[in-house]
């Protein structure tokens, strides 16, 4: 099961697909997935066994050149958008402090123009998984081993709003794979995250960019997403292997792509209810 968040907009707004205003916390009697209990002592998975041979990312994202600006839009504007998207994506996927943070929005918002960061903060706090809505955050007893592996893709399009004004949408997708270990001597597992970051602008936009985004995880336990708002590797290696095959296919490709999700694959209010009831 993979969580997806995001809708493309022109105004400074991040909306969410299948998210709720319900809290991800519950009472003391709520059964919760434990990272140490979720993964058995055998066997292990790795980048190699998963077919991931992507470049290592040592804290810095290098997505390559963004597409050339479309007609009617200044190159300086598109360069600024590409720089902001790169900084946003780098913090969300590669910042080691953010991986452990309970409030990753603080650091993510800091690399965006103030009105954009404020809108992102306002909109994601109502998500089922508000931390994961903005960054790749892991459970306390899950350790990322070595450097993540990352590929990226750009996408640019031009659209027309309801008033007939044209705007450009620039998106940067990260496909980030992590080898992780649960506890001090647990087996290694692979968790993957697709994350799309988008900014939109009119020709005369300066700071008030529209914002959009989406994310999906692969190889993680979904009740941990819903209840604890962090990533824990899935103990079901068969299901994880199928998930990760989809993730690797996207990561090997040249285009921004987010696999379609069926209703049963979305972590929404109903899934949250079932996790709280221990009925998943």
Steps between C-alpha positions, in 0.01 A plus 500: 500500500635841411394843617451776245456869575466798276309697244626755251388856562587853396440673830728442797339179615579135555193282508492135576344194343329266746626684808292584805508734792506207741792474736757230440520435871269287706436382853727281710314187391556560129715225346799661331754351264845481653800523274689241701198269497422555134819354355619150568864401531510360147555537213648829380432715196741750349545741210669221308227242559234757409670597175590855605830622355428873513748770602567549871385835639725629778278775632487702178250464219617551142195471277658636184369782287130581504314536169544822304239767581190497282411791275393807695686410820830645610797266542585664835155411635535134400854488639372628833221243503746220421730614780216509752377158394850355529543640852156377604561150359845479657372577848204262465704202382860538618518713816603268785348722768169512316488119490481502879287809545146508635455841332673472161282782367721748689806427288304445178317833536829678567625432145183635337373858466312594817146495356561164333650343812214635712240355264675164499502499881130591520386239251706200611420524869156352424643198312478147638882501496606866529874432537511258209298747296810719480805274552631144525492437876597170665402339829734554792641145496549492121852596386587599145812304403746686279395743229159496333478431128315763298383569148303807393278622219368842395163580345378834367161597366303812423138539604225762497308598813127572525559865414686410183846587631784270401738356758788256504529198727845360573533170688794306637461136599741319729515121508687430823599150616627435851665192646382494859556290808262453790672515837872445546528162329181458299497390137533757226193592302437740211242779517428720200322834475375681192448868568389771256561867579331763285493877466280699264533863392357767277747697288512778762517278812772589749439321832138384505553173312230238485606179668418135440636163595445132550671198651484123505694251707608149404611225735373664821233403752187700436359503852822670611425771246148546629557462874853622560571716194832338414656233281553146628607217265230245427545151644318349200793458264283360221274805494800730537676338204200564275474859625868565448493362145251776416716757676816393314320512165404862564846586631668354194280702267549851360155642575313622806257222584285415801342152478122497522352403834183304551272584792634203695857633466439843650568583861185697571256545788364147462846346500592706805189368677593141420859553619373638828274197536780258413290378207746529212 
